[in-house]
Amino acid sequence: MEVIHKIGRRKSAVARVYISKGKGKILINDKELKSYFKTGTLQYKVNQPLVLTENEGSFDIKANVHGGGSTGQAEAVRLAISRAMCELNEENRSILKPEGLLTRDPRMVERKKFGQKKARKKFQFSKR
């Protein structure tokens, strides 16, 4: 098996994931998973596609992530890993799709409009 390359996005975070056969080592920006994503929730999000497809200790994952915050980055990595699992075995699609792991979350930050303070907040109105 050669290296599989997939991309995942969430808000303004972009993750490039490279998956190869191995012993289950996960490196994100050349750091271990536990040192890059400190909270258990974010670690769970990254591992979720591997746990559901029962491939926890069988692949080495190297990910490059930039942009966004920690949650957006974790979910971008999760999407990229899910896409790679589908490329490995088409049967994984029926496992991951109902969990919503193959859906790209389209919600982005709304742009600031001119003449306003923020995207929706207006400047204070004075009647008199």
N, C-alpha and C positions, 0 to 999 in steps of 0.2 A: 504494500500500500504506500502510495506517495503522499506528500503533504497536501492537505485540503485547505484552501484559503477561502474564507467567507467574510462578509462585512455586515455589521449590525449598527443601526442608528437609533437614537432616542433623544428627543429634544435637540440640543446642539452637540451631543456626544457621538463620536464615531469610533467604532471598535473594529480593528482588523484582527481576525483570529486565524491561526495556523494550527491544524490538528494533524498529529501523526501517531503511529502506534507507539506505545510506551507503558509506563508504570503509573500513570495518573497524576503526573506533576503538572501543576497549573502556574504559569508565570504570566503576570500582568505588568507590562512596562519594566521587564527584567526584575520584578520583585515577586516573592511568594504571594499566593492568594491571601493568606492570613495577615500578612504585613501590609498589603495594599488596601484591601477592604477589611477594616478592623471589626465592624459589627457582624454579628452572626446572621442578621437578616440579609445583608448584602452578599455574604458568602453563600448563603442558601440559594439566593437568586441565581448566582453564577453556576452553582452545582445542579440546579433543578433539571435541566434537560438531560444531564448525564444520569441522574438518579432515576428519572422516569423511563429512560431507555435501557437502564441496567448496564451502563458502560462506565461505571465510576473509576475503576482502576485500570482501564485498558488503553487510555489515550493520553498522550502528552499534549498540553495546550499552551501555546504561546500567543499572547494577545498584546496588541498595541492600542491604547485608548487615549484620546485627547478630546478636550472640549467638555462643557457641561459640568455638572456636579457629580458627587459620588453615586447617588441613586441612578441617575441617567446613564452613567458609565457602566454600572453593574447590569442594568437592563439592556444596554447595547451589546455587551459581551454575551448575555444570555440569548439574545436573538441570533447573534452570529453562530454560537455553538449549536443552537437548535437547527439552523439552516444546514450546518455541516453534518449533523446527525441524520438529517433527511437525505443528504447526498450519499452518505455511507450506506443506508438501508432505507428503501422506500416505505417499508412497514412502520418505521418510526414516525412518519407523518401522521398516521392515524392515532398515535399516542399523544403527540405534541399539539396537534391542532385543537382538540377539545379543551386543552388547558390554556389556550390563548398564547402559546409561546412562539407561534409563527406569524403573529400579527404585528406589523410595525405600527407603533403608537404614533398617530399623526399630530398630536397636540404639540404646538410650538408656542413660543412667547409671542404675544401680539405686539406689533410695532407701535411705537409712540407716535401720536398724531400731532401735527403742528397746531399751535394755539391751545394746547392742553398740557397739563402737568406730566401725565403718564399716558398709557394707552387709553384708559377710560376715565381717569380722574381729571376733573376740570380745575381751572384756577378758581379761587374764591369769587363768588358773584356778590357784588354790592348793589343793592337797589337804589340807595340814595347816597 
